[in-house]
Amino acid sequence: MRLFFVPLVVAALVVVPGPAASAAQVRVTSLPALQSAMDKANPGDTIVLADGTYSAGSTLTIRRSGTGSAPVTVAAEHTGLATITGSKTFAFASGVSNVVLRGFKFRNGATLSVPAGASHNRLTRNDFQLTTGGNWVTVSGDDTVVDRNVFQNRTTEGVFLQVLGPSGGMAQHVHVHHNYFYNHQFTGTNGGESIRVGLSDRQSYSAYALIENNLFEKADGDSEAISVKSSDDVVRYNTIRDSRGYIVLRHGNRSLVEGNLLFGSGIRFHGNDHKVVGNYVANSGDRAIVFGSGEEADSGPASKLHDRPDRVTVAYNTVLGSSSVIDGDGGAYLPKDCVVADNIVKGTSGPLVTLPGGSVVKYEGNITWGGSAGMPSRSVDPKLVKDAAGLYRLSSASPAIDTGVGSYPSAAKDFDLQTRTGTFDVGADEYFASGTTRVPLTRSDVGPSAP
C-alpha cells in the first residue's frame, strides 16, 4: 500500500514512508518538529521544512549521518521559501557526515560552521544574507561541497565563506563551485574577502581546495576577492566583474590559477611554485597581473609578512589594460627564478611590463602591443577580434597562432577548456575555426536557481 502526504491541520510532523525498506520522506511545519525529525533521521531520509518564516531561538543541531550513496537531506520544501530568522542557525555535530543542507534563506544573526571531523557534507542552493558580522560560513570539515548558493549584501567586516580546518591544519578537498558572491561593501582596509582559504598560520598546509565556476560581482569589501593562504589549491574558471577584489595567492605554495575571466579585476601572488595559466584578464586601468611584494625570502609557517614570488610561471594568458599591465610590487626581496611566457599583453601606453629591476625572470614567446614592452617580446598586433560575449579572441590572421615557445603542459587547455593542439597559440585562446566557445558566467549560471 502506498502512503501519501495528508494536509496538516494540527500535527507539525508527518512521516511518509515509501515502499518497504525505502527511506522516509518527512515534512515538518515548525522548528521543534524539524529538530525532532533530524534526531531520528536515517541514511537516505529527506526532511523538508514547509514554506514560511521561522525564528530560531535555539540551535538546530544535525547529529545523524547519511552514507555516500544515501545522504540525509535537510531542505526547504521549495528552494528559497523557508526563511530562517532569529539568533540561531543550524549546527553540524562533530563527526556528522554525508548530510545535505539545501534551499534555505538565511536572514538570521548566527554564523554557520561545518566543523573539523564533519566530512563529506554539502551546502547547496542556500541564500545567505545574515544580520551579523564575522565570517558568515566557515568550513573546516574535509570533502565539504559548497555549491549553488548566494552570499550577498553586507557592509560589515568578515568574509562570506572561509575554509579552515582543525587546529594546526587545513580541511582537505573542499569544493566550492557555482556560487554567486554579490555586493560585499565593507569599507575598511582589510578583512572583507568573499572567499578566504586558510590563514597565515596555515600557509604551509596543503588544502587541495578547488574553487571553480563561481561568479563575483561588486566584491568590493577587500582588495582580495579570493584570498588563498594555504598550499596546493586550484582557482579556476571563475568570473569576476565590477569588483575591486582580485584573485590573490597571499600565502602558501604550489597553487594553480587557471582559465579565469576577470573584468576590472586581476591576479596577485606571493609564494613559491605557483602556475598562473590560461587566464583572460581585462583591466581598463593597470596591474592586471601583479608579482606581489617580497618582505622575506621564504615565509615561516606563521609569518604574516609578504613572501617573495619564487619559481612562479605566468604563461598563456591574455592580459589587457593600459600601462603596467604586468606589474611588480617590489620590496626588499624581488621575484626569483620566475617565468613570463607566451602571453598576449595589450595596452594603450607603455611600459606594459614593469617588474622591478633586479627581478630574476625568464621571458619567452610573449607578444606585446599598444605601448613600449618593458620586457623582451615580439611587438606585433595580435589581431584580436571581439566576440558576442565581449571577449577578445584570436582572429584567423593572428601572429599568435602556432607560435608558442617552450613546454608548459599546465596550459594544455585554453580558456574555452579546449585541448590545445600542435604548437600552442600564444595567449589564453587557442584558435579553432569552429568549436565550443566559453562565455563569462552570469547570474543564471550560478546560485540557488542554477542548473
VEXRO-161799 format. One line per 8 residues: number of its first residue (from 1); their letters; for each residue x, y, z of C-alpha. Coordinates in steps of 0.05 Angstrom, whole numbers, plus 5000, padded with zeros to 4 digits. Example, Ala and Ser with C-alpha at 12.3 -4.5 7.8 and 13.67 -1.06 7.14 Angstrom:
# residues 2
1) as) 5246,4910,5156  5273,4979,5143 .
END
This chain:
# residues 451
1) mrlffvpl) 5000,5000,5000  5028,5069,4981  5021,5124,5032  5019,5198,5013  5023,5266,5045  4960,5290,5080  4942,5362,5097  4969,5386,5163 .
9) vvaalvvv) 4919,5416,5209  4946,5406,5279  5005,5360,5271  5074,5390,5259  5107,5328,5232  5083,5276,5182  5125,5215,5165  5111,5188,5097 .
17) pgpaasaa) 5145,5121,5084  5151,5094,5014  5153,5021,4997  5184,4973,5047  5257,4987,5064  5256,5055,5029  5280,5119,5060  5230,5163,5097 .
25) qvrvtslp) 5203,5229,5070  5187,5276,5127  5151,5344,5122  5152,5390,5182  5120,5457,5196  5158,5480,5258  5230,5484,5282  5218,5437,5342 .
33) alqsamdk) 5189,5386,5293  5249,5396,5247  5297,5382,5305  5257,5320,5324  5259,5294,5253  5333,5307,5246  5346,5270,5311  5312,5208,5282 .
41) anpgdtiv) 5340,5212,5211  5369,5151,5177  5412,5146,5114  5371,5166,5054  5318,5205,5092  5295,5273,5067  5267,5323,5116  5233,5385,5087 .
49) ladgtysa) 5212,5448,5123  5147,5478,5096  5148,5547,5064  5147,5603,5115  5190,5645,5161  5217,5612,5224  5253,5647,5282  5308,5603,5310 .
57) gstltirr) 5317,5617,5384  5358,5554,5396  5409,5517,5354  5384,5467,5302  5435,5411,5312  5447,5359,5258  5470,5296,5293  5453,5239,5246 .
65) sgtgsapv) 5496,5218,5187  5479,5190,5119  5523,5150,5073  5557,5166,5008  5501,5135,4967  5444,5154,5015  5456,5221,5048  5410,5253,5099 .
73) tvaaehtg) 5378,5314,5067  5351,5373,5106  5317,5420,5058  5268,5476,5047  5206,5447,5015  5214,5497,4959  5282,5530,4948  5285,5599,4978 .
81) latitgsk) 5216,5597,5010  5235,5573,5080  5268,5631,5116  5309,5624,5180  5310,5687,5224  5326,5696,5297  5391,5689,5336  5410,5617,5320 .
89) tfafasgv) 5421,5572,5260  5439,5501,5240  5500,5466,5270  5535,5404,5246  5556,5359,5304  5627,5335,5304  5633,5271,5264  5570,5280,5224 .
97) snvvlrgf) 5579,5261,5151  5540,5256,5086  5488,5309,5103  5458,5357,5051  5432,5425,5075  5392,5453,5018  5349,5511,4996  5342,5555,5058 .
105) kfrngatl) 5341,5630,5061  5384,5652,5120  5366,5721,5149  5388,5705,5220  5441,5731,5267  5485,5669,5275  5542,5645,5231  5543,5574,5203 .
113) svpagash) 5601,5525,5211  5619,5455,5186  5669,5433,5240  5732,5393,5233  5714,5320,5237  5648,5330,5199  5664,5305,5129  5630,5295,5062 .
121) nrltrndf) 5574,5345,5076  5542,5393,5027  5514,5463,5030  5473,5475,4967  5423,5525,4939  5420,5568,5001  5415,5643,5006  5459,5676,5058 .
129) qlttggnw) 5446,5748,5079  5459,5748,5153  5446,5803,5203  5512,5793,5238  5585,5808,5223  5642,5759,5226  5654,5702,5178  5586,5680,5154 .
137) vtvsgddt) 5602,5609,5134  5664,5571,5158  5681,5502,5130  5732,5461,5169  5708,5392,5150  5742,5350,5096  5708,5339,5029  5654,5391,5040 .
145) vvdrnvfq) 5618,5415,4978  5592,5487,4976  5553,5496,4912  5498,5539,4881  5490,5586,4940  5485,5661,4940  5524,5703,4990  5502,5775,4986 .
153) nrttegvf) 5495,5845,5013  5539,5862,5071  5577,5922,5096  5609,5892,5158  5680,5864,5167  5686,5789,5155  5685,5741,5097  5626,5709,5062 .
161) lqvlgpsg) 5659,5640,5061  5720,5616,5099  5755,5549,5091  5796,5529,5152  5807,5461,5185  5829,5430,5250  5877,5469,5294  5945,5467,5260 .
169) gmaqhvhv) 5918,5441,5194  5871,5452,5135  5807,5420,5113  5822,5374,5054  5789,5374,4985  5735,5427,4997  5699,5440,4932  5667,5509,4922 .
177) hhnyfynh) 5630,5517,4856  5573,5553,4820  5562,5602,4877  5544,5676,4869  5582,5725,4912  5550,5793,4908  5557,5862,4938  5608,5860,4995 .
185) qftgtngg) 5615,5933,5013  5657,5934,5076  5696,5999,5074  5755,5980,5118  5825,5968,5092  5826,5893,5106  5782,5835,5124  5725,5837,5073 .
193) esirvgls) 5743,5780,5026  5689,5740,4991  5727,5674,4999  5787,5660,5043  5822,5593,5041  5867,5587,5102  5902,5637,5148  5974,5660,5153 .
201) drqsysay) 5990,5606,5204  5961,5552,5158  6001,5572,5096  6048,5512,5097  5990,5462,5100  5962,5432,5036  5887,5441,5029  5875,5417,4957 .
209) aliennlf) 5815,5462,4955  5780,5471,4887  5748,5539,4876  5715,5538,4807  5658,5566,4765  5637,5619,4815  5612,5689,4797  5635,5751,4836 .
217) ekadgdse) 5602,5819,4826  5615,5881,4869  5666,5843,4910  5690,5909,4940  5700,5892,5013  5774,5878,5005  5828,5881,4951  5825,5805,4954 .
225) aisvkssd) 5760,5774,4928  5791,5704,4933  5847,5701,4985  5888,5638,4987  5930,5627,5050  5945,5553,5043  5982,5508,4994  5964,5464,4934 .
233) dvvrynti) 5898,5496,4916  5864,5507,4849  5826,5570,4830  5797,5561,4760  5741,5582,4712  5713,5636,4757  5685,5702,4732  5698,5768,4769 .
241) rdsrgyiv) 5670,5833,4745  5655,5903,4771  5698,5888,4833  5760,5916,4866  5777,5848,4893  5830,5805,4858  5848,5732,4859  5906,5734,4909 .
249) lrhgnrsl) 5954,5678,4928  5972,5714,4993  6009,5657,5028  6027,5586,5011  6058,5548,4953  6043,5507,4891  5974,5533,4874  5943,5537,4804 .
257) vegnllfg) 5904,5596,4778  5874,5575,4711  5824,5598,4660  5790,5653,4700  5754,5710,4665  5768,5776,4701  5739,5844,4682  5766,5903,4721 .
265) sgirfhgn) 5799,5855,4769  5866,5818,4768  5913,5766,4797  5967,5778,4850  6012,5725,4880  6065,5713,4933  6100,5648,4950  6132,5592,4910 .
273) dhkvvgny) 6119,5547,4851  6051,5573,4830  6024,5568,4759  5982,5624,4730  5959,5600,4662  5904,5610,4612  5870,5669,4645  5835,5726,4610 .
281) vansgdra) 5847,5790,4649  5817,5855,4622  5832,5912,4669  5818,5981,4640  5868,6010,4689  5933,5974,4701  5963,5920,4746  5924,5863,4715 .
289) ivfgsgee) 5976,5811,4738  6019,5830,4797  6082,5798,4824  6070,5813,4898  6119,5848,4943  6173,5809,4979  6185,5826,5052  6221,5760,5064 .
297) adsgpask) 6253,5707,5020  6210,5650,5046  6155,5656,5098  6159,5618,5162  6098,5575,5180  6064,5630,5219  6093,5693,5186  6045,5747,5164 .
305) lhdrpdrv) 6097,5781,5120  6094,5780,5045  6134,5723,5015  6171,5739,4951  6148,5701,4888  6197,5644,4873  6192,5598,4812  6123,5624,4792 .
313) tvayntvl) 6102,5611,4720  6057,5662,4685  6041,5632,4617  5990,5633,4561  5947,5689,4590  5913,5744,4551  5923,5808,4591  5891,5874,4570 .
321) gsssvidg) 5899,5941,4603  5932,6009,4595  6003,6011,4623  6039,5969,4675  5993,5912,4654  6040,5861,4686  6069,5895,4747  6111,5882,4808 .
329) dggaylpk) 6104,5910,4879  6178,5908,4893  6202,5901,4965  6269,5881,4994  6263,5811,4963  6249,5811,4888  6217,5757,4845  6267,5700,4835 .
337) dcvvadni) 6271,5646,4781  6202,5662,4753  6176,5654,4682  6133,5700,4639  6120,5662,4574  6072,5661,4515  6026,5715,4540  5990,5767,4498 .
345) vkgtsgpl) 5998,5834,4534  5960,5891,4502  5955,5962,4529  5948,6034,4507  6014,6063,4532  6078,6036,4560  6115,6006,4590  6068,5947,4592 .
353) vtlpggsv) 6111,5904,4638  6142,5938,4699  6175,5887,4743  6228,5918,4789  6299,5919,4765  6337,5860,4794  6279,5812,4787  6303,5744,4761 .
361) vkyegnit) 6252,5727,4708  6256,5687,4643  6217,5718,4586  6199,5679,4524  6147,5676,4469  6107,5737,4493  6070,5785,4446  6062,5858,4466 .
369) wggsagmp) 6023,5913,4432  5999,5983,4446  6058,6012,4483  6132,6000,4498  6140,5928,4520  6183,5932,4583  6206,5860,4570  6236,5820,4513 .
377) srsvdpkl) 6178,5804,4467  6150,5807,4396  6118,5875,4388  6064,5859,4338  5989,5869,4333  5958,5803,4358  5897,5817,4314  5845,5803,4366 .
385) vkdaagly) 5771,5805,4350  5714,5817,4398  5663,5762,4402  5589,5767,4420  5604,5757,4494  5655,5814,4495  5718,5771,4497  5776,5788,4452 .
393) rlssaspa) 5798,5725,4415  5849,5707,4362  5828,5721,4290  5849,5674,4235  5904,5723,4216  5935,5729,4286  6010,5722,4291  5998,5687,4358 .
401) idtgvgsy) 5975,5623,4322  6025,5565,4328  6080,5609,4357  6084,5587,4429  6154,5575,4456  6177,5526,4509  6140,5470,4543  6084,5489,4592 .
409) psaakdfd) 6038,5428,4600  5997,5463,4653  5970,5507,4597  5947,5447,4554  5875,5474,4555  5856,5543,4531  5805,5588,4565  5749,5553,4528 .
417) lqtrtgtf) 5773,5488,4562  5791,5461,4493  5854,5420,4487  5909,5457,4450  5939,5422,4390  6007,5423,4358  6049,5484,4376  6006,5523,4424 .
425) dvgadeyf) 5977,5591,4405  6003,5649,4447  5953,5676,4497  5892,5647,4532  5856,5629,4468  5874,5572,4421  5847,5588,4352  5796,5539,4324 .
433) asgttrvp) 5756,5554,4261  5696,5524,4297  5682,5494,4364  5656,5509,4433  5668,5579,4458  5662,5598,4531  5624,5658,4556  5631,5694,4623 .
441) ltrsdvgp) 5586,5668,4678  5521,5704,4691  5471,5701,4748  5431,5648,4712  5492,5601,4715  5503,5605,4790  5465,5608,4855  5403,5572,4881 .
449) sap) 5367,5571,4814  5426,5548,4772  5422,5483,4732 .
END
